[in-house]
Structures are given as C-alpha cells and as structure tokens.
Amino acid sequence: MSLRDKIAPGQLLVAPGVFDMISAKVADRMGFGALYMTGYGIAASHLGLPDAGMASYTEMVGRAAAIAGGTVTPLIADADTGFGGLLNVDRTVRGYEAAGVQGIQLEDQVFPKKCGHTLGRAVVPMADMVRKIQVAVEARRNPDLLIIARTDARTTHGLDEALRRAEAYDKAGADIIFVESPESEEEMARICRTFDKPCMANMVEGGRTPVLSYEALRQIGFRFAIFPATGFLAAAEALTKAYSALRQTGSSAGANLDLFPFGEMHKLMGFERVWEFDKAHAE
C-alpha cells in the first residue's frame, strides 16, 4: 500500500523521526504508517553539524536511499528548500523518488535554511515557492509521490501570512500542507480549518509548537504528525547516561545500564542472513 493510500479522513498518521540506519530499522519494526527522515537528525548524525543548510543534496539523497532501501515502511524525507533553483528542485524530486521516498517535503525558506523551530528564519517571495511546487509536481514520475509544501512564515511574519502562502502552495498542487511552528492549539486548529487537503503537524519536544496527544491532534483535524526529534533526543540522553557511567567507573560491569540485547542487535542488522549464507556456501 502506498503512503497516499494510507491517508484517510478522520485518521491521523504518525511518523517517527529517523536519522540513521539503527533508528530506521528499530522504527521499521514498530508498525508505523510512515517514517520521517529528519533533516536535523541527518545533519547531526551524519555530519555532526547544525540543521542550517549545510547538508548537500548528494548527502541527503544518499541517506534517503539507504533508509528507504533498508526498511519497508513508507518514507517521508526532508528535502529542505530543494537545494537551489527550479532545476535543482526538479533534480531533487526525481532523485528522491528514485531513492524510494514516498513523500518529499519542500520549504519556502531562503537558502541556507535553518531549523524550523529557531528564530530569524527568512522566506523567499511566495511566487518563487509556488513555482517550486509546480515544478515538483511536474517532476515526479509516480503520481503517488506526495509533495509536502512547508511554509516557515509564521515565526517572522505571523500566521495570516503563513496561511496566505500555504493557500497558494495548495493551489499550486501540493498534496500535504505544512505550516511550520504554530504557537498555540488555537493556531493549529485554524490551520486545519483552512484547508481541505491533509495538514501536517510537527511535534518537536522543546520547540515552539505545543506537543499534543494523538487524540488532540486528530480532533483538531491533522492527518499527519511527525515527531522528528523524539528519537535523536532519546538516543542522546541514553548515550549520555551510558558514557557517563563508563567514564565514572571505568567499566559497564555493574553499571545497571538499560541496554538493547546484543543478540537482538545481530537480528536487527541482518546477521541471520549472513549466517545462513555462510552455511549454504560453506566449502
């Protein structure tokens, strides 16, 4: 079933943020309707850099191909601003689609972009983003590839301007509307009331938007909810605790660490096939 087929009125599709192959494979076993390749997480885990437009198209599409190829759950992938002008957007959509992505997110920030829950974000003229959405729609070969249009206008220009832009992107052919960083439940409800198309909620723990329950998001009217930071924030906390214990005691022995079983890690990474292959081809 394609990701488009999973969109149903009155239902909410939840997608956890994945940022490397371990997080992707763990999430892939959980039965989610979709996974979300987070740009913040990829920049952090792959490059050790902030989400400030420094990850290139080549780096991002390579990560998308690895995640899509190593999982079975439909993948939504962050594509920042499309990595340039209209021709770059065309290349980006075609490349992400070839990588196996089923939903591609494009935003209207000025390049180099910044994390959507930070201050000082600038946006391009609305007409420029409208053309990017039109090109993205034209570029896809598979009509089931979802084009997700994100506007970052709310923080600097207010909700009215963000909605004006989102309406234009809707008319340009976007499949999903993503108004980034609304600052109250009332604003979130207004976004969903404005559009007939599915709207996406971005739930960032510690960000500018209230993190709501599944039922609250569904009742407001969101059809997608991404949780891009949950995984890497949990991973960073777990690593901090584990490495702190190791540094303090000099060993993991007796440290009472909550560790994923090593045998399960073998299964997660596919060692069972390696063992079967070696057995079948043993001389």
C-alpha positions in Angstrom: 0.0 0.0 0.0 1.4 3.4 -1.0 1.6 6.2 1.5 -1.1 8.1 -0.4 -3.5 5.2 0.1 -3.0 5.4 3.9 -4.4 8.9 4.1 -7.9 8.6 5.4 -10.4 11.3 6.6 -10.6 11.5 10.4 -7.5 9.4 10.8 -4.0 10.5 12.0 -0.9 9.0 10.6 2.1 9.3 13.0 5.6 9.2 11.7 8.7 9.0 14.0 11.8 10.8 13.0 14.7 8.5 11.8 18.2 9.8 11.4 20.5 6.8 10.8 20.1 3.1 9.9 19.8 1.9 13.5 16.9 4.3 14.3 15.3 3.5 10.9 15.5 -0.3 11.5 14.1 0.0 15.0 11.2 2.2 13.9 10.6 0.0 10.9 9.7 -3.0 13.2 7.1 -1.0 15.1 4.2 -0.9 12.7 4.1 2.8 12.0 2.3 4.0 8.9 5.3 6.1 7.8 8.8 7.1 8.8 10.1 10.6 8.6 13.8 11.3 7.6 14.6 14.3 9.6 17.0 16.9 8.2 18.1 18.0 11.7 18.8 14.4 12.6 20.7 13.6 9.4 22.8 16.8 9.7 23.6 15.9 13.3 24.2 12.2 13.0 25.9 12.1 9.6 27.9 15.3 9.6 27.9 16.5 13.3 26.6 19.9 12.1 23.6 22.0 12.9 20.5 22.0 10.7 21.5 25.2 8.8 21.5 24.2 5.2 25.0 22.6 5.3 23.9 19.1 4.2 24.0 18.8 0.5 21.6 17.2 -1.9 24.0 14.4 -2.5 24.4 13.7 1.2 20.7 13.9 1.8 19.5 11.8 -1.1 22.2 9.2 -0.2 20.8 8.9 3.3 17.3 8.7 1.9 18.3 5.9 -0.4 19.9 3.9 2.4 16.9 4.3 4.7 14.3 3.5 2.1 16.4 0.6 0.9 16.8 -0.8 4.4 13.2 -0.5 5.5 9.7 -1.5 4.3 7.7 1.3 5.9 6.9 4.3 3.6 9.4 7.1 4.0 8.8 10.8 4.0 12.0 12.7 3.6 13.0 16.3 4.3 14.4 18.0 1.2 15.0 21.4 2.7 14.5 24.2 0.0 15.1 21.8 -2.9 18.8 22.6 -2.8 18.7 25.6 -5.2 16.5 26.9 -8.0 13.9 25.3 -10.1 16.2 23.0 -12.0 17.6 21.8 -8.6 14.1 21.2 -7.4 13.4 19.1 -10.5 16.6 17.1 -9.8 15.8 16.7 -6.1 12.3 15.3 -6.7 13.5 12.9 -9.3 16.4 11.8 -7.2 14.4 11.3 -4.0 11.7 9.4 -5.9 14.4 7.1 -7.4 15.8 6.6 -3.9 12.5 5.1 -2.9 10.9 8.0 -1.0 7.1 8.2 -1.0 6.8 11.8 0.4 9.1 14.7 -0.2 9.0 17.9 2.0 10.0 21.2 0.4 10.0 24.5 2.3 9.9 28.2 1.4 13.0 29.4 3.4 15.8 31.4 2.0 18.9 29.3 1.4 20.7 28.4 3.5 17.7 27.3 5.6 17.6 26.9 9.4 15.8 24.5 11.7 12.1 25.3 11.7 11.9 25.9 15.5 14.7 28.5 15.6 14.3 32.3 15.3 15.5 34.5 12.4 14.2 32.4 9.5 13.7 34.3 6.3 11.4 33.2 3.5 11.6 33.6 -0.3 8.9 35.5 -2.2 5.7 33.5 -2.3 5.7 33.4 -6.1 9.1 31.7 -6.1 7.9 28.9 -3.9 4.7 28.5 -6.0 6.9 27.8 -9.0 9.0 25.3 -6.9 5.8 23.4 -6.0 4.6 23.4 -9.6 8.0 22.1 -10.8 8.0 19.4 -8.1 4.5 18.2 -9.2 5.7 18.1 -12.8 9.0 16.4 -12.0 7.5 13.3 -10.2 7.1 10.2 -12.4 4.9 8.4 -9.9 1.6 10.3 -9.2 1.5 8.6 -5.7 4.7 10.5 -4.6 3.4 13.1 -2.1 4.6 16.7 -2.4 4.6 18.3 1.0 4.7 22.1 1.0 6.0 23.8 4.1 5.9 27.4 4.9 8.2 28.9 7.6 6.5 32.3 7.5 4.7 32.0 10.9 7.6 32.9 13.2 8.7 36.1 11.4 5.6 37.2 9.6 2.7 35.9 11.6 0.0 33.3 11.0 -2.0 35.2 8.5 0.9 35.4 6.1 1.7 31.8 6.6 -1.8 30.8 5.7 -1.8 33.1 2.7 1.3 31.3 1.5 0.0 27.8 2.3 -3.2 28.5 0.3 -1.0 29.5 -2.7 1.0 26.3 -2.4 -2.2 24.3 -2.1 -3.4 25.8 -5.4 0.0 25.1 -7.0 -0.6 21.4 -6.5 0.9 20.4 -3.1 -0.6 17.2 -1.7 0.0 18.0 2.0 0.1 21.4 3.7 2.7 22.0 6.4 2.5 25.3 8.3 5.6 25.2 10.5 5.8 26.2 14.1 2.3 27.5 15.1 2.4 28.6 18.7 -0.9 27.6 20.2 -3.7 25.0 19.9 -5.9 27.7 18.5 -3.5 28.4 15.7 -3.2 24.7 15.0 -7.0 24.4 14.8 -7.2 27.4 12.4 -4.7 25.8 10.1 -6.7 22.6 9.8 -10.0 24.6 9.3 -8.5 26.5 6.4 -7.6 23.5 4.2 -9.5 20.6 2.7 -6.2 18.9 1.9 -4.3 16.9 4.7 -2.3 19.1 7.1 0.9 18.0 8.8 1.7 18.7 12.5 5.4 19.0 13.5 5.8 17.8 17.1 9.2 18.9 18.4 9.8 18.4 22.1 11.1 21.7 23.4 10.1 23.5 20.2 7.7 26.4 19.5 4.6 24.3 18.9 2.7 22.6 21.8 3.2 18.8 21.7 -0.3 17.4 21.9 -1.7 13.9 22.4 -2.7 11.7 19.5 -6.4 12.2 20.1 -6.0 16.0 20.5 -4.2 16.2 17.1 -6.8 14.0 15.5 -9.7 16.0 16.9 -8.1 19.3 15.7 -8.0 17.8 12.2 -4.4 16.9 11.4 -3.9 13.9 9.1 -0.1 13.6 9.6 2.0 14.1 12.7 5.8 13.9 12.5 8.0 13.5 15.6 11.4 14.3 14.1 13.4 14.9 17.3 12.0 12.2 19.7 14.4 9.5 18.5 17.7 11.5 18.5 16.8 13.3 21.8 16.2 9.9 23.4 19.4 8.5 21.9 21.5 11.4 23.1 20.1 11.1 26.6 20.7 7.3 26.7 24.3 7.7 25.3 25.0 10.5 27.9 23.9 8.2 30.7 25.8 5.2 29.4 29.1 7.0 28.6 28.9 8.9 31.9 28.7 5.6 33.8 31.6 4.2 31.8 33.7 7.3 32.4 32.9 7.3 36.2 33.5 3.6 36.8 35.8 2.6 34.0 33.5 -0.3 33.0 30.0 -1.2 32.1 30.1 -4.0 34.7 27.6 -3.3 37.5 26.5 0.0 35.9 22.9 -1.0 35.7 22.6 0.3 32.1 19.4 -0.3 30.1 21.0 -1.8 27.0 19.5 -3.3 23.9 20.4 -7.0 23.9 23.4 -7.8 21.7 21.7 -10.8 20.2 18.8 -8.7 19.2 21.2 -6.2 17.6 22.5 -9.0 15.4 19.0 -9.7 14.2 18.2 -6.0 13.7 21.3 -5.6 11.5 20.6 -8.8 9.5 23.3 -11.1 10.7 20.9 -14.1 10.4 21.1 -13.9 6.7 24.9 -13.7 6.8 25.0 -16.9 8.9 22.5 -18.6 6.6 24.5 -17.5 3.5 27.8 -18.7 5.0 26.2 -22.1 5.9 24.8 -22.5 2.4 28.0 -21.7 0.7 30.4 -23.4 3.1 33.1 -25.4 1.3 
